[in-house]
Amino acid sequence: IDEDAATYVMVLPRDVSVGGVIDSEAEISEPFEKAKKIFVRNLNAASQTSMDWEGFDELKNGPVSAGIYHTVVRNAMLKVLANAGLQVDSFHSIDDDEIFLKIRVDPQGEAVQRMATKSHYRMPFTSDSYADMPAEGPFHEGGAPMCEAEDGLPVYAYHGFSEEAKPMLQEFRRIDVIRLVFKHMYDWLDSPEMEKQNIYISLFPAVSWDEYEHLTKTWGNLQSGLPTDANTESIRNYLGEQVAFFFAWFGMYTRDLSFVAVIAAVSSVRKLPFCPLTLGQQRLVQFIFSVLLISWASVFLERYDLKSKRLARRWGMHGYKNFGIERSAYRRELEGTTRLSIQKSIADAGAFTFCACFVASIFAVKAYAARQRAKDPKHSPWEAWGAYTTVAMIQIGCLVWTNIAPKLVELKNFRYEEEFGNELTTIMSYVKIFVALFPFINMGFLQKWFEPTCAEPGTDDPLASAAWRLYGNTSTWPMGFGQSVAWSGNGTVRRSHTTSLDWLKRFSYLSTTEKGEIETCI
């Protein structure tokens, strides 16, 4: 698309008669209520009167055709954009089945300034605004912003945009204009609801070809070599701070890996055939490599922590959530109430309860499997399908939690999308990691004490008996050991003459039964 100074592009569907997806003759039930979901925003008091606009009366009298509904909603949407001073141009797609709306605004015009003033959008001061600043200590001579010691770039202070502060603030960047336009549309239109109702197909920021081409030539190609900080500012100005932070980390991580690559190469020499090191010396080299790797990771994290704080200060990201996008589901009246406290407690307890239920289900399945094995140790299907059952339970647990977690986080009534997303990411990841790892933690550390496998009473070879009851046929034995015991009938077992069970002794222990008898368990 030729961006033609466009800020956003919205793609609208057309009628099925021209290859689109809208059936103009289809009936839309409760059209007024559906339109209300789009235009009435809880976070914007001024939008409460949107449904009084001209055109919506046509939707109050029951079902209407999809053609009429889309016409009314689109006209109201254009009014929202026009009221903010945004200009809209349109053209048809090559297939003629979609309409492209190019939403644009003068980057330094009054419309953007009004949106910035309303949002208290933070902008950096200009260099000229520091002309009267006095010297501060031996490192700042005054008359200019302070600069970073590492790269010499100036660190400007930030201030909320206003008409009075405008002469002292820098001009809006393209990314600033994109944010302000998005914020305005978000305040007046429920974009997810519009997409759900098929009012538009997609909405995205327009490409700036000049900036895109510059980044492609200087950064986004293999000839650029290892990532450096040279293009961090260009990435920030085009893709935003969040993406720039990632590539600042990625560049630093890639460069610092060169040290790890060198010591890893030196360490790997110990395994080559011509290396004269003994086994003990090889293990010492491996230990030294581990210590160096841990030290490198610690130093890297500390260095990036300092770097990210410098970038956050330079880019004015401290307290940036004040400009964050408010959630339409946020309920201001719940703040400070007992109800909200109860909801937060329920949400916090939900994760623990789910993990407890998952653990209980794992133990329940294992108990059922143990009963089946006891009935027929030789032909129990759990010997072959036990591993698949564990994987299935992990997948089902993760799927269920994926649907439950957003509802629990919703109870906490977060105001900003960023806060909601961070909390959802945290609660999703912690629980999913637990669900994925617990079956193996149980197998490796807990099963020995909470689900022991003990020898048959009275057997003359208790270790072999316990091994048979634990592993059964060949397919479940640890890799590399084969089947060390075999079933002989009458509840007895015999050892294989080719494989010893010495490796299993360190996992065995003696236990006392309820009758006071001593038994061998593993």
LUMDO-491418 format. One record per residue (C-alpha): residue in three letters; x, y, z; residue number from 1; chain. Coordinates in steps of 0.001 Angstrom, whole numbers, plus 500000, padded with zeros to 6 digits. Layout:
Ala/X/Y/Z/NUM/A
...
//
This chain:
Ile/500000/500000/500000/1/A
Asp/501252/503506/499170/2/A
Glu/501160/504978/502670/3/A
Asp/500687/508530/501316/4/A
Ala/501377/509937/504794/5/A
Ala/498701/507642/506265/6/A
Thr/498850/506830/509966/7/A
Tyr/496497/503843/510088/8/A
Val/494897/501574/507517/9/A
Met/491524/499916/508075/10/A
Val/490275/497168/505761/11/A
Leu/486485/496935/505383/12/A
Pro/484650/493954/503842/13/A
Arg/482259/494347/500905/14/A
Asp/479105/492520/499864/15/A
Val/479134/488905/498697/16/A
Ser/477824/490052/495316/17/A
Val/481264/491515/494543/18/A
Gly/483284/488746/496232/19/A
Gly/483179/490085/499787/20/A
Val/481952/488404/502968/21/A
Ile/478949/490561/503934/22/A
Asp/475484/489299/503034/23/A
Ser/473574/492582/502852/24/A
Glu/470233/490773/502969/25/A
Ala/471012/488858/506161/26/A
Glu/469050/489881/509237/27/A
Ile/470803/491481/512205/28/A
Ser/468913/490944/515467/29/A
Glu/469143/493536/518268/30/A
Pro/471124/495953/516067/31/A
Phe/470922/498868/518520/32/A
Glu/472429/496789/521358/33/A
Lys/475184/495506/519100/34/A
Ala/476061/499021/517968/35/A
Lys/476030/500152/521595/36/A
Lys/478765/497606/522361/37/A
Ile/480961/499391/519816/38/A
Phe/480324/503053/520563/39/A
Val/479559/503254/524288/40/A
Arg/482839/502980/526211/41/A
Asn/482880/502719/529995/42/A
Leu/486260/504427/530133/43/A
Asn/485057/507469/528154/44/A
Ala/482174/509406/529697/45/A
Ala/481713/511487/526527/46/A
Ser/480914/508343/524538/47/A
Gln/477787/507683/526627/48/A
Thr/475817/509998/524306/49/A
Ser/477127/508429/521084/50/A
Met/473918/506465/520556/51/A
Asp/472000/509762/520317/52/A
Trp/473727/510576/517034/53/A
Glu/471790/510781/513817/54/A
Gly/471346/507392/512153/55/A
Phe/471070/505179/515206/56/A
Asp/467284/505705/515361/57/A
Glu/467116/503371/512387/58/A
Leu/468420/500532/514581/59/A
Lys/465998/500964/517500/60/A
Asn/463016/499275/515888/61/A
Gly/464193/495679/515902/62/A
Pro/466004/493577/513305/63/A
Val/467501/495259/510226/64/A
Ser/469428/493975/507239/65/A
Ala/473208/493643/507436/66/A
Gly/473518/496257/504687/67/A
Ile/471679/498898/506731/68/A
Tyr/473528/497974/509936/69/A
His/476979/498257/508354/70/A
Thr/476066/501559/506713/71/A
Val/474930/503110/510019/72/A
Val/477941/501810/511964/73/A
Arg/480435/502921/509314/74/A
Asn/478946/506404/509146/75/A
Ala/479164/506714/512934/76/A
Met/482754/505468/512844/77/A
Leu/483663/508098/510234/78/A
Lys/482062/510744/512465/79/A
Val/484300/509653/515372/80/A
Leu/487371/510028/513168/81/A
Ala/486235/513349/511696/82/A
Asn/485441/514837/515116/83/A
Ala/489078/514274/516071/84/A
Gly/490356/516028/512957/85/A
Leu/491450/512827/511222/86/A
Gln/491279/512653/507442/87/A
Val/490058/509503/505698/88/A
Asp/490641/508419/502098/89/A
Ser/489424/505168/500589/90/A
Phe/490095/502918/497629/91/A
His/489080/499429/496574/92/A
Ser/491365/496427/496683/93/A
Ile/492681/494854/493487/94/A
Asp/490074/492075/493818/95/A
Asp/487404/494725/494440/96/A
Asp/486141/492705/497434/97/A
Glu/487509/495014/500157/98/A
Ile/487729/498719/500910/99/A
Phe/490925/500253/502283/100/A
Leu/490532/503302/504515/101/A
Lys/493672/505411/504933/102/A
Ile/493455/507381/508159/103/A
Arg/495890/510280/508301/104/A
Val/496613/513410/510279/105/A
Asp/499176/516198/510210/106/A
Pro/501924/514991/512622/107/A
Gln/502438/518485/514034/108/A
Gly/498879/519744/513529/109/A
Glu/496246/520835/516007/110/A
Ala/494433/517478/515979/111/A
Val/497477/515599/517264/112/A
Gln/498187/518325/519801/113/A
Arg/494638/518091/521170/114/A
Met/494926/514320/521532/115/A
Ala/498334/514682/523230/116/A
Thr/497003/517332/525621/117/A
Lys/494016/515206/526557/118/A
Ser/496224/512179/527212/119/A
His/498997/514155/528949/120/A
Tyr/501321/512478/526462/121/A
Arg/504917/512773/527613/122/A
Met/507385/514393/525214/123/A
Pro/511114/515183/525592/124/A
Phe/512355/518745/525956/125/A
Thr/514342/520342/523153/126/A
Ser/518060/521120/523472/127/A
Asp/517267/524848/523366/128/A
Ser/515110/524561/526481/129/A
Tyr/518302/523761/528453/130/A
Ala/520018/527047/527488/131/A
Asp/519551/528579/530948/132/A
Met/520293/525423/532932/133/A
Pro/523169/525988/535409/134/A
Ala/526152/523674/535804/135/A
Glu/525732/520651/538074/136/A
Gly/528921/519245/539610/137/A
Pro/532150/518583/537745/138/A
Phe/530575/516524/534954/139/A
His/527883/518910/533665/140/A
Glu/528787/522372/532441/141/A
Gly/525197/523558/532018/142/A
Gly/523427/525043/529010/143/A
Ala/522697/521574/527545/144/A
Pro/521105/518268/528602/145/A
Met/523286/515750/530407/146/A
Cys/524764/512991/528241/147/A
Glu/525395/509333/528869/148/A
Ala/528998/508475/529659/149/A
Glu/528881/505297/527548/150/A
Asp/527802/506646/524149/151/A
Gly/527527/510401/524666/152/A
Leu/523822/510583/523720/153/A
Pro/521796/513319/525441/154/A
Val/519281/512348/528114/155/A
Tyr/516290/514695/527897/156/A
Ala/513717/515210/530603/157/A
Tyr/510093/514454/529686/158/A
His/506974/516483/530344/159/A
Gly/503278/516025/529654/160/A
Phe/502258/517827/526480/161/A
Ser/500292/521053/526851/162/A
Glu/499819/524254/524928/163/A
Glu/502026/526134/527390/164/A
Ala/504865/523583/527265/165/A
Lys/504688/523100/523474/166/A
Pro/507520/525591/522579/167/A
Met/509938/523705/524839/168/A
Leu/509063/520183/523611/169/A
Gln/510354/518242/520622/170/A
Glu/508186/517473/517601/171/A
Phe/506030/514357/517495/172/A
Arg/507631/511299/515957/173/A
Arg/505654/509016/513670/174/A
Ile/505354/506415/516435/175/A
Asp/503935/509099/518747/176/A
Val/501246/509985/516219/177/A
Ile/500363/506301/515761/178/A
Arg/499918/505888/519523/179/A
Leu/497794/509000/519861/180/A
Val/495507/508042/516978/181/A
Phe/495161/504516/518354/182/A
Lys/494404/505907/521825/183/A
His/491678/508142/520398/184/A
Met/490069/505299/518444/185/A
Tyr/490294/503039/521495/186/A
Asp/488536/505673/523639/187/A
Trp/485633/505929/521205/188/A
Leu/485446/502550/519449/189/A
Asp/485643/498996/520743/190/A
Ser/488003/497577/518125/191/A
Pro/487741/493892/519198/192/A
Glu/483941/494144/519070/193/A
Met/484101/495755/515619/194/A
Glu/486267/492918/514352/195/A
Lys/483983/490364/515994/196/A
Gln/480974/491877/514203/197/A
Asn/482938/491936/510930/198/A
Ile/482746/495729/510679/199/A
Tyr/486376/495655/509608/200/A
Ile/488732/492843/508655/201/A
Ser/491990/494337/509910/202/A
Leu/493417/497529/511372/203/A
Phe/497136/498267/511320/204/A
Pro/499627/501178/511289/205/A
Ala/500645/502256/507810/206/A
Val/504181/501569/506650/207/A
Ser/506637/504436/506290/208/A
Trp/508604/503314/503264/209/A
Asp/511545/505648/503843/210/A
Glu/512093/504451/507416/211/A
Tyr/511496/500842/506407/212/A
Glu/514078/501048/503614/213/A
His/516609/502712/505940/214/A
Leu/516269/499955/508534/215/A
Thr/516465/497261/505864/216/A
Lys/519738/498619/504477/217/A
Thr/521462/499445/507767/218/A
Trp/520126/496803/510121/219/A
Gly/517798/494134/508732/220/A
Asn/520221/492194/506524/221/A
Leu/523071/489699/506935/222/A
Gln/525670/492208/505761/223/A
Ser/525128/494184/508957/224/A
Gly/527035/491511/510919/225/A
Leu/526514/491116/514655/226/A
Pro/523714/493251/516176/227/A
Thr/524981/496542/517569/228/A
Asp/523451/499535/519346/229/A
Ala/523979/501761/516298/230/A
Asn/520382/501374/515086/231/A
Thr/518623/501168/518454/232/A
Glu/517233/504693/518110/233/A
Ser/516005/504013/514556/234/A
Ile/514293/500820/515730/235/A
Arg/512705/502708/518602/236/A
Asn/511426/505516/516376/237/A
Tyr/509888/503098/513863/238/A
Leu/508795/500064/515893/239/A
Gly/508467/501526/519371/240/A
Glu/510249/501144/522693/241/A
Gln/509051/497623/523477/242/A
Val/510592/496195/520301/243/A
Ala/513694/498367/520730/244/A
Phe/514213/496979/524251/245/A
Phe/514100/493449/522855/246/A
Phe/516698/494127/520175/247/A
Ala/518879/496009/522660/248/A
Trp/518862/492844/524782/249/A
Phe/519267/490554/521776/250/A
Gly/522226/492520/520417/251/A
Met/523985/492545/523784/252/A
Tyr/523263/488835/524315/253/A
Thr/524582/487869/520869/254/A
Arg/527778/489859/521284/255/A
Asp/528453/488540/524787/256/A
Leu/527955/484955/523620/257/A
Ser/531326/485193/521891/258/A
Phe/532989/484699/525297/259/A
Val/530857/481614/525961/260/A
Ala/531685/480270/522494/261/A
Val/535426/480529/523172/262/A
Ile/535363/478787/526556/263/A
Ala/532927/476152/525229/264/A
Ala/535297/475399/522342/265/A
Val/538235/475080/524742/266/A
Ser/536187/472870/527066/267/A
Ser/535053/470569/524242/268/A
Val/538683/469744/523356/269/A
Arg/538804/467500/526427/270/A
Lys/536589/464913/524658/271/A
Leu/538695/464631/521501/272/A
Pro/540625/461341/521071/273/A
Phe/544044/462985/521039/274/A
Cys/543452/464878/524317/275/A
Pro/545805/463415/526974/276/A
Leu/543605/464421/529952/277/A
Thr/542476/461763/532377/278/A
Leu/538794/461308/533282/279/A
Gly/539318/463253/536500/280/A
Gln/540982/466112/534658/281/A
Gln/538170/466174/532086/282/A
Arg/535607/466495/534853/283/A
Leu/537639/469331/536374/284/A
Val/537598/471170/533029/285/A
Gln/533846/470598/532848/286/A
Phe/533437/471976/536363/287/A
Ile/535488/475082/535529/288/A
Phe/533386/475626/532404/289/A
Ser/530198/475412/534498/290/A
Val/531527/477971/536979/291/A
Leu/532534/480343/534172/292/A
Leu/529147/479924/532485/293/A
Ile/527260/480728/535694/294/A
Ser/529522/483726/536314/295/A
Trp/528996/484951/532740/296/A
Ala/525208/484688/533098/297/A
Ser/525263/486661/536358/298/A
Val/527482/489384/534920/299/A
Phe/525375/489581/531734/300/A
Leu/522133/490018/533685/301/A
Glu/523631/492773/535822/302/A
Arg/525064/494580/532781/303/A
Tyr/521773/494423/530898/304/A
Asp/519852/495560/533968/305/A
Leu/521990/498709/534042/306/A
Lys/521669/499139/530284/307/A
Ser/517870/498793/530345/308/A
Lys/517612/501367/533139/309/A
Arg/519714/503825/531128/310/A
Leu/517539/503259/528066/311/A
Ala/514358/503637/530108/312/A
Arg/515609/506963/531448/313/A
Arg/516725/508181/528030/314/A
Trp/513464/507145/526360/315/A
Gly/511218/508511/529099/316/A
Met/509738/505138/529962/317/A
His/509572/505615/533743/318/A
Gly/505908/505903/534690/319/A
Tyr/504879/505339/531082/320/A
Lys/501846/503295/532092/321/A
Asn/500150/506611/532886/322/A
Phe/499540/506771/529143/323/A
Gly/498568/503104/529039/324/A
Ile/495471/501906/527237/325/A
Glu/492588/501578/529665/326/A
Arg/490585/498382/529467/327/A
Ser/486960/498624/528496/328/A
Ala/486120/496011/531159/329/A
Tyr/487661/498141/533913/330/A
Arg/485092/499147/536543/331/A
Arg/486146/502257/538393/332/A
Glu/483382/501957/540994/333/A
Leu/484909/498722/542370/334/A
Glu/488147/500388/543500/335/A
Gly/488587/500198/547278/336/A
Thr/485523/498000/547829/337/A
Thr/485257/494770/549800/338/A
Arg/483937/493048/546712/339/A
Leu/487143/493753/544786/340/A
Ser/489240/492454/547700/341/A
Ile/487236/489219/547686/342/A
Gln/487591/488922/543908/343/A
Lys/491374/489340/544149/344/A
Ser/491542/486687/546866/345/A
Ile/489528/484294/544689/346/A
Ala/491831/484968/541744/347/A
Asp/494963/484348/543844/348/A
Ala/493517/481160/545302/349/A
Gly/492412/479966/541871/350/A
Ala/495933/479173/540692/351/A
Phe/496743/477198/543855/352/A
Thr/493416/475350/543686/353/A
Phe/493984/474394/540043/354/A
Cys/497482/473079/540806/355/A
Ala/496089/471090/543752/356/A
Cys/493370/469588/541548/357/A
Phe/495947/468669/538916/358/A
Val/498133/466952/541518/359/A
Ala/495100/465089/542841/360/A
Ser/494199/463936/539321/361/A
Ile/497761/462685/538743/362/A
Phe/497688/460653/541955/363/A
Ala/494182/459365/541182/364/A
Val/495267/458100/537762/365/A
Lys/498390/456519/539247/366/A
Ala/496347/454819/541958/367/A
Tyr/493986/453404/539336/368/A
Ala/496978/452234/537278/369/A
Ala/498470/450534/540343/370/A
Arg/495218/448625/540932/371/A
Gln/495192/447481/537314/372/A
Arg/498794/446303/537548/373/A
Ala/498009/444394/540721/374/A
Lys/495252/442489/538919/375/A
Asp/497475/441457/535997/376/A
Pro/501137/442523/536323/377/A
Lys/502111/440902/533043/378/A
His/499438/442197/530668/379/A
Ser/498382/445498/532207/380/A
Pro/497787/448098/529436/381/A
Trp/499173/450796/531719/382/A
Glu/502675/449454/531124/383/A
Ala/502421/450478/527482/384/A
Trp/500099/453481/527742/385/A
Gly/501207/455045/531028/386/A
Ala/503572/457554/529374/387/A
Tyr/500925/458599/526855/388/A
Thr/498434/459121/529667/389/A
Thr/500872/461459/531427/390/A
Val/501406/463521/528261/391/A
Ala/497650/463679/527647/392/A
Met/497012/464925/531186/393/A
Ile/499666/467627/530787/394/A
Gln/498126/468806/527526/395/A
Ile/494588/468766/528921/396/A
Gly/495732/470609/532057/397/A
Cys/497424/473346/530011/398/A
Leu/494384/473675/527734/399/A
Val/491970/473974/530654/400/A
Trp/494168/476543/532398/401/A
Thr/494407/478582/529201/402/A
Asn/490642/479083/529390/403/A
Ile/490432/479593/533162/404/A
Ala/493351/482023/533683/405/A
Pro/491893/485037/531773/406/A
Lys/488676/484805/533787/407/A
Leu/490612/484773/537079/408/A
Val/492767/487746/536054/409/A
Glu/489602/489582/534991/410/A
Leu/488433/489414/538620/411/A
Lys/491326/491669/539680/412/A
Asn/489834/494575/537694/413/A
Phe/493079/495875/536177/414/A
Arg/492809/499337/534711/415/A
Tyr/495449/499112/531984/416/A
Glu/495945/496542/529256/417/A
Glu/499640/496304/530115/418/A
Glu/498901/495395/533743/419/A
Phe/496322/492826/532650/420/A
Gly/498735/491308/530124/421/A
Asn/501618/491119/532595/422/A
Glu/499484/489432/535256/423/A
Leu/498003/487010/532720/424/A
Thr/501470/486110/531416/425/A
Thr/502745/485518/534943/426/A
Ile/499875/483347/536137/427/A
Met/499727/481416/532851/428/A
Ser/503439/480649/532774/429/A
Tyr/503844/479629/536430/430/A
Val/500927/477230/536404/431/A
Lys/501756/475766/532988/432/A
Ile/505349/475167/534045/433/A
Phe/504095/473425/537182/434/A
Val/501633/471303/535186/435/A
Ala/504324/470311/532690/436/A
Leu/506984/469463/535291/437/A
Phe/505070/467978/538226/438/A
Pro/504580/464485/536742/439/A
Phe/508337/464228/536235/440/A
Ile/509163/465788/539617/441/A
Asn/506833/463246/541168/442/A
Met/508518/460424/539268/443/A
Gly/512042/461569/540086/444/A
Phe/511758/462755/543690/445/A
Leu/508385/462079/545335/446/A
Gln/507298/458699/544073/447/A
Lys/509969/456870/546074/448/A
Trp/508439/458072/549368/449/A
Phe/504755/458562/548588/450/A
Glu/504224/455752/546040/451/A
Pro/506824/453091/546869/452/A
Thr/506919/449805/545021/453/A
Cys/507706/446981/547445/454/A
Ala/508665/443335/547005/455/A
Glu/506221/440446/547291/456/A
Pro/506051/439207/550907/457/A
Gly/508226/436181/551552/458/A
Thr/510247/436335/548339/459/A
Asp/513859/435156/548470/460/A
Asp/515036/437953/546139/461/A
Pro/513215/441114/547311/462/A
Leu/515130/443529/545050/463/A
Ala/514302/441523/541933/464/A
Ser/510677/441196/543042/465/A
Ala/510324/444942/543604/466/A
Ala/512010/445620/540252/467/A
Trp/509536/443374/538442/468/A
Arg/506550/444990/540133/469/A
Leu/507878/448451/539179/470/A
Tyr/508940/447863/535583/471/A
Gly/507227/444679/534454/472/A
Asn/508004/444039/530799/473/A
Thr/510982/445221/528799/474/A
Ser/509448/448399/527360/475/A
Thr/509355/450179/530728/476/A
Trp/512876/449460/531916/477/A
Pro/515392/452332/532082/478/A
Met/517256/452813/528835/479/A
Gly/520491/450857/528654/480/A
Phe/519597/448209/531248/481/A
Gly/517235/445966/529338/482/A
Gln/515057/443537/531256/483/A
Ser/516966/442506/534351/484/A
Val/514278/440206/535766/485/A
Ala/511643/437919/534307/486/A
Trp/508356/436464/535548/487/A
Ser/508559/432847/536627/488/A
Gly/504992/432306/537768/489/A
Asn/503498/431728/541224/490/A
Gly/504366/435306/542212/491/A
Thr/508127/434688/542008/492/A
Val/510737/436233/539790/493/A
Arg/514174/435239/538541/494/A
Arg/517162/437439/537765/495/A
Ser/518616/437595/534305/496/A
His/522013/435916/534191/497/A
Thr/523376/438709/531960/498/A
Thr/522431/441864/533865/499/A
Ser/523033/442805/537503/500/A
Leu/520656/444830/539650/501/A
Asp/523467/446621/541488/502/A
Trp/522475/449907/539808/503/A
Leu/519083/449672/541530/504/A
Lys/520418/449175/545062/505/A
Arg/521000/452892/545676/506/A
Phe/517295/453565/544984/507/A
Ser/516069/450889/547394/508/A
Tyr/515319/451152/551098/509/A
Leu/513774/449073/553885/510/A
Ser/510280/449864/555120/511/A
Thr/508119/448524/557944/512/A
Thr/504612/447276/557104/513/A
Glu/501538/447697/559292/514/A
Lys/502179/444162/560603/515/A
Gly/505720/445085/561656/516/A
Glu/507392/443171/558813/517/A
Ile/510480/444500/557034/518/A
Glu/510104/444860/553249/519/A
Thr/512323/446126/550438/520/A
Cys/510958/449073/548445/521/A
Ile/512185/451148/545532/522/A
//
